[in-house]
């Protein structure tokens, strides 16, 4: 997985947002392609059983995955994406959810009836 982001959210042990950090050099660093398993097993994420972290996006495509000869590029007009690896699912899956949304604790957007969000996923074989 690779994520083009300049900040990543650190969560409290109750899974609420604590702060945004520069992810470079941390277990949340996906600035270049990296295996998800490596991050999921990081001691810093033991309480959350893997990733459940927001990333402030800074580039396109925002998120990329490669596995078994298939590539996925994901983009959005959202300012953030949460990557969730399913640590609380009854059976570990090895999959990740990409949830485009606003930053945690963000009051920058007011929801209106005409609110829209653009999200695109491109698969390449």
Protein Blocks (a to p, Z undefined) as FASTA:
>chain_A
ZZddfbdcdddfkopafbdcdfehpaklckbccdfklmmmpmklmmnopacddcddebdd
fbdcdeehiacddddfbfbdcddehlmgfbdghiacddddddehiakbccdfkbccdddd
dddZZ
